[in-house]
Amino acid sequence: MNGQQLSWTEATVADEFAGAVVSLASLCEHRPDRAEQLRLAAVGKLDEQGRALLVALTAQITEEAL
């Protein structure tokens, strides 16, 4: 982050999101035969704003990997 602290609410939401992603990734790893269905179900629950967030997060992860 650029030196700014998150509020308690922001930090809580970010932590919950990260926890859910880690849980989904773990479940996909544990059940590789169901991984695609799990990913599709998760993405299917997102609205346009949620999908845009995933695109932005993907770009951020890609940028950090460089």
N, C-alpha and C positions, 0 to 999 in steps of 0.2 A: 504494500500500500504506500501511498505517497506521504507518509508521516502523520496522517490524520488518524485519530482513534475512533473506533466505532462506539456508538451508544450501546447500552446494555441490550436494547431491543434488536439493533442491527447485528450485534455479535451473536445473540441467541438464535436469530433466524439463520445466519450464516453457518453456525455450528450444527443446527438441525438439518439444514440442507446437505452439508458435507457428510453428516452421519447417515442420512438416507442414501446418498450416493454410494458411500462405502458399503452399506448394507446390501444395496442392489448389486453392486459389483461382486461382493462376496457370494451372494446367492447365485449369481450367474456363473461364477467360477465353480461353485459346489454342484450346480446342476447345469452343466454345459449343454445337455440335451434340451433344456428349456430356456437357455439364455436368450435366444432370439425372441421367443414369445414374451419373456419378461421385459426385454428392452422395448418391444413394440407396445406392450401394455402400458409401460411407464410413459412413453412418448405420447401415446394415444390420450392420456389424461391431461396433457398440457394444452393450454390455449395458445393463441398467437404470441402473446407476451412471454409466456414460458418458453416457447420454442425460440423466440428471439434471444432470450437470456442464454439458452444452451448454445446458440451460435456464437454469442459474444464470449462465453466461457471457453468454448473450443478455440477461438482465436487467441484468447489470453493464454491458454495452456500451450498452444503452438508457439506463440511469441516467446514465452518463458523457456521453452525447450531449445530455442536457437542460441 
